[in-house]
């Protein structure tokens, strides 16, 4: 049993992942079995009270229910979030009022109300709001799959926010232990971040590109606008003798996709990036970014929790945790690597719109 206040930091959020491990149908079956055991015991109690014989089949039925219940419990994970308000009858209204007086608003929100912390207002993406997330499931397509489809096998046909005749723009991040693709499509004044992908440890960039191509196999326009900066050139973390850019382009072309490789130059300074992207969130740039909620769960968490580090040379995105070993409390996919891929995507789409790049000879960088 794990009991805790709602965490206030990304590092303290490790146990929230137990929610994803809970099988709701199994929990419902356990609850029904507990009720059936109670109902059977009540029948036996009434028979005993009336001094009537208890049939052997009832005793055997009860033993079987108990055995089945133990088997289900042995593999069950149960996750719940409770507000102290639900316990108001025991705690009393005065206790809740005192807690609100004695604690900061943040502590009261997490410790008493058990509310999840949203976007860090003093973080690197401080202008992001809940309204920058959206849902875009194609329910009509999902209905054709029935009720027992596997979420892990879904592809682009389940997404309603993708223009099948437009190219897909991507930004990437390259790391020894985790590699990211963040995919988006500009539309009018929006940049829809339609999906993000990552691979970890022994799975490298070729596997990441294959995951992307498998998901978008039904996409009609097999063109990728690949935005990259100098971090993609001249190094590869020993994948082979070629650099990241070559591996990405080669793998996409091997999968049958056309690549428009757009070079952004040296990485933008953190303070400039901070101003550009937050102005984008605030609606003061050409494009405003929006995230498909169900296709970017890990990326959204990373963006929301990205902090700021201040030093003699100004402030930076706090990337201190990137080189640390992964732990259950600190997953690689919730660090800043994915946010760097998002940054590259946004900078590319904002500064180098893909409908302009086709007229420019910018894809010949080597």
C-alpha positions as CSV (number, residue, x, y, z in Angstrom):
1,X,0.0,0.0,0.0
2,X,1.3,3.4,-1.0
3,X,-0.3,6.5,0.6
4,X,0.8,10.1,-0.2
5,X,-0.3,13.6,-0.7
6,X,-0.6,14.7,-4.3
7,X,3.0,15.4,-5.4
8,X,4.1,18.9,-6.2
9,X,7.1,18.0,-8.4
10,X,7.8,15.7,-11.4
11,X,10.3,13.7,-9.4
12,X,7.7,13.0,-6.7
13,X,5.1,11.8,-9.3
14,X,6.4,8.3,-9.8
15,X,3.5,6.5,-8.1
16,X,0.9,8.3,-10.2
17,X,1.8,5.8,-12.9
18,X,0.0,3.1,-11.0
19,X,-3.2,4.5,-12.4
20,X,-2.1,3.2,-15.8
21,X,-1.5,-0.2,-14.4
22,X,-5.0,-0.6,-12.9
23,X,-7.4,-2.9,-14.8
24,X,-10.8,-1.4,-14.2
25,X,-12.6,-4.5,-15.3
26,X,-10.6,-6.6,-12.8
27,X,-11.4,-4.2,-10.0
28,X,-15.1,-4.3,-10.9
29,X,-15.0,-8.1,-10.9
30,X,-13.4,-8.1,-7.5
31,X,-16.0,-5.7,-6.1
32,X,-18.8,-7.9,-7.5
33,X,-17.1,-11.0,-6.0
34,X,-16.9,-9.3,-2.6
35,X,-20.6,-8.5,-2.8
36,X,-21.4,-12.1,-3.8
37,X,-19.4,-13.4,-0.8
38,X,-21.4,-11.0,1.5
39,X,-24.7,-12.1,0.0
40,X,-23.8,-15.8,0.4
41,X,-22.7,-15.3,4.0
42,X,-26.0,-13.5,4.7
43,X,-27.9,-16.5,3.4
44,X,-25.9,-18.8,5.6
45,X,-26.4,-16.6,8.6
46,X,-30.2,-16.5,8.1
47,X,-30.2,-20.3,7.8
48,X,-28.2,-20.6,11.0
49,X,-30.5,-18.2,12.8
50,X,-33.6,-20.2,11.8
51,X,-31.7,-23.4,12.8
52,X,-32.1,-24.7,9.2
53,X,-29.4,-26.9,7.7
54,X,-26.8,-25.1,5.5
55,X,-26.5,-26.9,2.2
56,X,-23.0,-28.2,1.4
57,X,-23.1,-26.5,-2.0
58,X,-23.3,-23.1,-0.3
59,X,-20.2,-23.8,1.8
60,X,-18.3,-25.0,-1.4
61,X,-19.5,-22.0,-3.3
62,X,-18.2,-19.7,-0.6
63,X,-14.8,-21.4,-0.6
64,X,-14.6,-21.1,-4.4
65,X,-15.5,-17.4,-4.3
66,X,-12.9,-16.8,-1.6
67,X,-10.3,-18.7,-3.7
68,X,-11.1,-16.8,-6.8
69,X,-11.0,-13.5,-4.9
70,X,-7.5,-14.2,-3.6
71,X,-6.3,-15.0,-7.2
72,X,-7.7,-11.8,-8.5
73,X,-6.3,-9.7,-5.7
74,X,-2.8,-11.2,-6.2
75,X,-2.5,-9.5,-9.6
76,X,-4.7,-6.5,-9.0
77,X,-3.5,-2.8,-8.8
78,X,-6.0,-0.4,-7.3
79,X,-5.5,3.3,-7.7
80,X,-7.7,6.1,-6.3
81,X,-7.3,9.8,-5.6
82,X,-9.3,11.1,-2.6
83,X,-9.9,14.6,-1.4
84,X,-10.1,15.2,2.3
85,X,-13.5,16.8,1.7
86,X,-14.8,13.3,1.1
87,X,-14.0,12.7,4.8
88,X,-15.7,15.9,6.0
89,X,-18.0,14.1,8.3
90,X,-15.1,12.7,10.3
91,X,-12.6,15.6,10.0
92,X,-15.1,18.4,10.5
93,X,-15.6,21.6,8.7
94,X,-13.4,23.5,11.2
95,X,-10.4,21.3,10.4
96,X,-10.7,22.0,6.6
97,X,-10.9,25.8,7.4
98,X,-7.8,25.6,9.6
99,X,-5.8,23.7,7.0
100,X,-6.7,26.4,4.4
101,X,-5.5,29.1,6.9
102,X,-2.3,27.4,7.9
103,X,-1.1,26.1,4.5
104,X,0.0,27.8,1.3
105,X,-2.6,27.6,-1.6
106,X,-0.4,25.0,-3.3
107,X,0.0,22.8,-0.3
108,X,-3.8,23.0,0.4
109,X,-4.5,22.1,-3.2
110,X,-2.3,19.0,-3.1
111,X,-2.4,17.8,0.5
112,X,-6.1,18.5,1.3
113,X,-7.9,18.7,-2.0
114,X,-5.7,16.1,-3.7
115,X,-5.6,18.1,-6.9
116,X,-3.0,17.6,-9.5
117,X,-0.5,20.4,-10.2
118,X,-1.0,21.8,-13.6
119,X,1.4,23.9,-15.6
120,X,4.3,25.6,-13.7
121,X,3.6,29.3,-13.9
122,X,7.3,30.0,-13.2
123,X,8.6,27.2,-15.5
124,X,10.2,27.4,-18.9
125,X,6.8,27.3,-20.7
126,X,5.0,29.6,-18.3
127,X,2.5,30.9,-20.9
128,X,1.1,27.5,-21.6
129,X,-2.5,27.0,-20.4
130,X,-4.9,24.1,-20.2
131,X,-6.6,25.6,-23.3
132,X,-3.5,24.6,-25.3
133,X,-4.5,21.0,-25.0
134,X,-7.2,19.4,-27.2
135,X,-8.9,16.1,-27.9
136,X,-9.2,14.8,-31.5
137,X,-10.3,11.2,-31.5
138,X,-12.1,10.0,-34.6
139,X,-14.9,8.3,-32.7
140,X,-16.6,7.2,-35.9
141,X,-13.5,5.2,-36.9
142,X,-13.1,3.9,-33.3
143,X,-16.7,2.7,-33.3
144,X,-15.9,0.4,-36.3
145,X,-13.3,-1.4,-34.1
146,X,-15.8,-2.5,-31.5
147,X,-15.1,-2.4,-27.7
148,X,-12.2,-4.7,-27.4
149,X,-9.6,-3.0,-29.6
150,X,-6.0,-2.7,-28.4
151,X,-5.0,1.0,-27.9
152,X,-1.3,0.1,-28.7
153,X,-2.4,-0.9,-32.3
154,X,-4.2,2.3,-33.2
155,X,-2.8,4.4,-36.0
156,X,-3.4,7.7,-37.7
157,X,-6.9,6.7,-38.7
158,X,-8.0,7.2,-35.1
159,X,-6.9,10.9,-35.2
160,X,-9.3,13.6,-36.4
161,X,-6.7,16.5,-36.3
162,X,-4.4,15.2,-39.1
163,X,-4.7,16.6,-42.6
164,X,-3.9,13.5,-44.7
165,X,-2.9,15.6,-47.8
166,X,-0.4,17.9,-45.9
167,X,3.2,17.0,-45.0
168,X,4.0,16.2,-41.4
169,X,6.6,18.4,-39.7
170,X,8.9,16.9,-37.1
171,X,11.5,18.1,-34.6
172,X,13.8,15.6,-32.9
173,X,16.1,15.2,-29.9
174,X,19.1,12.9,-29.8
175,X,20.4,11.3,-26.6
176,X,22.3,8.2,-25.7
177,X,19.4,6.8,-23.7
178,X,16.3,8.3,-25.2
179,X,15.4,9.7,-28.6
180,X,12.3,11.7,-29.6
181,X,10.2,12.7,-32.6
182,X,7.6,15.4,-32.0
183,X,5.2,15.7,-35.0
184,X,3.0,18.6,-35.9
185,X,1.0,20.2,-38.7
186,X,0.6,24.0,-39.0
187,X,-3.0,25.0,-39.9
188,X,-3.9,28.7,-40.2
189,X,-2.4,30.2,-37.0
190,X,-2.2,27.0,-35.1
191,X,0.6,24.5,-34.8
192,X,-1.1,21.2,-33.8
193,X,1.3,18.9,-32.1
194,X,-0.4,15.8,-33.4
195,X,1.8,13.1,-31.8
196,X,5.1,12.4,-30.1
197,X,7.3,9.3,-30.2
198,X,10.3,8.2,-28.2
199,X,12.6,5.1,-27.9
200,X,14.8,4.2,-25.0
201,X,18.1,2.4,-24.4
202,X,18.9,-0.2,-27.0
203,X,16.2,1.0,-29.4
204,X,17.7,3.9,-31.4
205,X,16.8,6.3,-34.2
206,X,16.0,3.7,-36.9
207,X,13.5,2.1,-34.6
208,X,12.0,5.5,-33.7
209,X,11.6,6.4,-37.4
210,X,10.0,3.0,-38.0
211,X,7.5,3.6,-35.2
212,X,6.6,6.9,-36.8
213,X,6.2,5.4,-40.3
214,X,4.1,2.4,-38.9
215,X,1.7,4.8,-37.2
216,X,1.4,7.1,-40.3
217,X,1.3,4.2,-42.9
218,X,-2.2,5.3,-43.9
219,X,-1.2,9.0,-44.3
220,X,-1.6,10.0,-48.0
221,X,1.1,12.6,-48.2
222,X,4.3,10.7,-47.5
223,X,6.4,13.8,-47.0
224,X,8.2,14.7,-43.8
225,X,9.5,18.2,-43.2
226,X,12.5,17.4,-40.9
227,X,13.7,20.4,-38.9
228,X,17.1,20.0,-37.4
229,X,19.9,22.2,-36.0
230,X,23.6,21.8,-35.6
231,X,23.2,19.1,-32.8
232,X,22.1,16.7,-35.5
233,X,25.4,17.1,-37.4
234,X,28.8,15.4,-36.8
235,X,27.8,13.0,-34.0
236,X,25.8,9.9,-33.6
237,X,26.4,8.2,-30.2
238,X,27.9,5.3,-32.1
239,X,24.8,4.2,-34.0
240,X,27.1,4.0,-37.0
241,X,29.7,6.2,-38.8
242,X,27.1,8.7,-40.1
243,X,25.6,11.6,-38.1
244,X,22.1,11.9,-36.8
245,X,20.7,13.8,-39.8
246,X,22.0,11.2,-42.2
247,X,20.5,8.3,-40.2
248,X,17.1,10.1,-40.0
249,X,16.9,10.9,-43.7
250,X,18.2,7.5,-44.8
251,X,15.7,5.6,-42.6
252,X,12.7,7.7,-43.7
253,X,13.6,7.2,-47.4
254,X,14.1,3.5,-46.7
255,X,10.6,3.4,-45.4
256,X,9.3,5.1,-48.6
257,X,8.9,8.7,-47.3
258,X,10.2,11.9,-49.0
259,X,12.2,14.1,-46.7
260,X,12.5,17.9,-46.8
261,X,15.4,18.5,-44.5
262,X,15.4,22.1,-43.2
263,X,18.6,23.3,-41.4
264,X,18.0,25.8,-38.6
265,X,21.6,26.6,-37.9
266,X,23.1,26.7,-34.4
267,X,20.6,26.0,-31.5
268,X,18.8,29.1,-30.4
269,X,19.8,30.6,-27.1
270,X,17.6,29.6,-24.2
271,X,16.4,33.1,-23.4
272,X,15.5,33.7,-27.1
273,X,13.7,30.4,-27.3
274,X,11.9,31.2,-24.1
275,X,10.6,34.5,-25.5
276,X,9.7,33.1,-28.9
277,X,7.7,30.0,-27.6
278,X,6.0,31.8,-24.8
279,X,5.0,34.6,-27.1
280,X,3.6,31.8,-29.3
281,X,1.5,30.4,-26.4
282,X,0.3,33.9,-25.7
283,X,-0.8,34.4,-29.3
284,X,1.8,37.0,-30.2
285,X,3.6,35.0,-32.9
286,X,2.4,33.7,-36.2
287,X,1.7,30.2,-34.8
288,X,0.2,29.2,-31.5
289,X,1.1,25.6,-30.3
290,X,-1.6,23.2,-29.3
291,X,-1.1,19.6,-28.0
292,X,-3.3,16.5,-28.9
293,X,-3.9,15.4,-25.3
294,X,-4.1,11.6,-25.9
295,X,-1.2,11.4,-28.3
296,X,1.3,13.5,-26.2
297,X,0.8,12.4,-22.6
298,X,4.5,12.1,-21.7
299,X,5.5,15.2,-23.7
300,X,2.8,17.3,-22.0
301,X,4.0,16.2,-18.6
302,X,7.6,17.1,-19.5
303,X,6.5,20.5,-20.9
304,X,4.4,21.3,-17.9
305,X,7.2,20.5,-15.4
306,X,10.2,22.0,-17.3
307,X,11.9,24.3,-14.9
308,X,14.2,27.3,-15.3
309,X,17.8,27.5,-14.1
310,X,19.4,30.9,-13.5
311,X,23.1,31.7,-13.7
312,X,25.6,34.4,-14.5
313,X,24.8,34.1,-18.2
314,X,21.1,34.6,-17.8
315,X,18.5,31.8,-17.5
316,X,18.3,28.4,-19.1
317,X,15.9,25.5,-19.3
318,X,16.8,23.3,-16.3
319,X,18.3,20.3,-17.9
320,X,20.3,19.1,-14.9
321,X,18.5,15.8,-14.7
322,X,19.1,14.7,-18.2
323,X,22.3,12.8,-17.5
324,X,21.1,11.0,-14.4
325,X,20.2,7.3,-14.4
326,X,16.6,6.5,-14.9
327,X,14.6,5.4,-11.8
328,X,10.9,4.6,-11.2
329,X,10.7,8.0,-9.6
330,X,12.4,9.8,-12.5
331,X,11.5,8.4,-15.9
332,X,13.5,9.5,-19.0
333,X,10.4,10.4,-20.9
334,X,9.4,13.0,-18.4
335,X,12.7,14.9,-18.5
336,X,13.5,17.8,-20.9
337,X,14.7,15.8,-23.9
338,X,11.2,15.7,-25.4
339,X,10.7,19.4,-24.8
340,X,13.8,20.1,-26.9
341,X,12.3,18.2,-29.8
342,X,9.1,20.3,-29.4
343,X,11.2,23.5,-29.4
344,X,12.9,22.5,-32.6
345,X,9.5,21.7,-34.2
346,X,8.0,25.1,-33.1
347,X,11.1,27.1,-34.1
348,X,11.1,25.4,-37.5
349,X,7.4,25.9,-38.3
350,X,7.4,29.4,-37.0
351,X,10.6,30.6,-38.7
352,X,10.8,28.3,-41.7
353,X,7.3,27.5,-42.9
354,X,7.4,24.4,-45.0
355,X,5.5,25.9,-47.9
356,X,8.4,28.3,-48.2
357,X,11.1,25.7,-47.9
358,X,10.2,23.9,-51.1
359,X,11.4,27.0,-53.0
360,X,14.6,27.1,-51.1
361,X,17.7,24.9,-51.5
362,X,18.0,24.2,-47.8
363,X,17.8,20.5,-47.9
364,X,21.4,20.0,-49.2
365,X,23.1,20.5,-45.9
366,X,25.6,17.7,-45.0
